[in-house]
Amino acid sequence: MKKTVKDMVDEAMAEVETISVAEAMKRQDDDAFVIVDIRDVRELDRERMIPGAFHAPRGMLEFWVDPESPYHKDIFASGKTFVFYCRSGQRSALATKTVRDMGLEAACHIEGGFTAWTEAGAPVAERTRKSNKKKEKKES
């Protein structure tokens, strides 16, 4: 293997801004920041998430960030600063590096991820589920 996941995470950690849980908590209610949970929905259901966080599954992140993608999400063109997190801080380091490489410069991640967040006693919330409007129409 030319490059291991550990190598990739180490490179990302050396290049991206990492903030503490305390700093993330300060930014949580600031409209200039968006906290982004990149974990799988099963993790969100099992472990909950940071209140008010935007969920962007890691597998779709590049597509949601790219304004030329048919999957683009306007939130990523908002001019805000994005604070990514995963469970331990490794996937979020890679995600932060990736979006910065794509040109989304205002991005950082939380040191230690959601694990550090919960260990600090910071608040957590259930995942908000979106209603399926197509399904609701059929049932009407």
N, C-alpha and C positions, 0 to 999 in steps of 0.2 A: 504494500500500500504506500503510495507516494506521500500522502498526508492523512494523518489520523484526525478523528473528531477532536481529540485533545489538542492537537496542533492548531486546528481551526479555531477552537474556543480561545486558546492562549493568544493567538494573533488578534482575534476580535477584542479580547479584554485589553490588549495593549493599545488598541486604536480608538475605542469608543469611550464616551463619558459614562462613568458608573456613579450612581448616586446612592446614598444611604436610605434606609427606610425612613429615618427622621426627615430627610430632605423631601422624599416622595410624599410624606404625610403633609408637609407644608404646601406642596404643590397641588395636592388633591382637590382643593376647592378653588383654585386659581383658574379662571377661564382661559388663560393663555396656555394652559397645559392640558393634554389629554393622556390619561393613563390607559395603556393598552395591554390587555391580557391576551397572550398568544397561545395559551394552552388549549388542548383538545377539550371539546364540550364535556366529555366524560369526566375530566379532571375538575371542571367547573361544577358539575353536578355533585361530585364526590366531596370536593374540598371547599367549595364556594369561591368567592372572588372579592377583589377590592371594590367597595361600594362606588358606583358611578363609573367604573372602568368600562371602556369600549372593548368588545371582544372581536379580535381579528385572528382567526385560526392561522397558525404558522404556515400551513400549506397554501394559503391564499394570499398571504401578506404582499408579496411582490405584485400580484395581479391587482390587488386593491389599491396599492400605492401608485402604480403607473397610470397617469392620466390618459394614456393611449390604449389602455386595456379595456375590453368590454366589461370587465368586472370592477372597474375603478370605483372607489368610494370617495365622495366629495370631502369627507372629513379629513382626508389626507392632503387635500389642497387648501386647507383652511388657514395655513400660515401659523398654526399653533406649534408648540413644542410637544413632542411625543415621548412618553416615558413608558418603555416596554417592560414587561415582566413575564416570567414563566415560573416554574416551580422552584428552581434553584439558582437561576441566573445564567445558565449556560446557553439555552436556546435563545434567551432574550439578548444576550451578547451577540450571538450570530445574527439575529434579526436586526438589531440596531446597526451592525456593520453593513448588512445587506442594504437596508433602506438608505443609509448614508452614502454607500457606493452608488445608489440609484439617483442621488441628488437631494434626498430629504435630509438636509443637514441638521435640522433642529430635532435631534433624537438622542436619547440616552436610555439607560436601563437601570433597574433596581438591583443593587448588590444583594445576593442571596435569594432573590426572587420572593415568591409568595411564602415560602418556608420562613424566611427571615421576617417577613411582614407579620405572620401569625405569631412567631416566637416573640416579637416585640409587643404583642398584645394589641396591635392595631385592629381597627374594625374590619369585619368581613360581612358579605351579604350573599344571599342566594342569587343565582343567575336569573336574569330577567329573560323570559321566553317571549319571542315574537309570536303574534298570532298568525295563523295561516289564512289569509284573506280568501284565497282560492277555495280552500277546504270549507270555510265558513259559508261562502256563496253557494256551494253545492248542497250543503246541509239545509239551507234556507228554503 
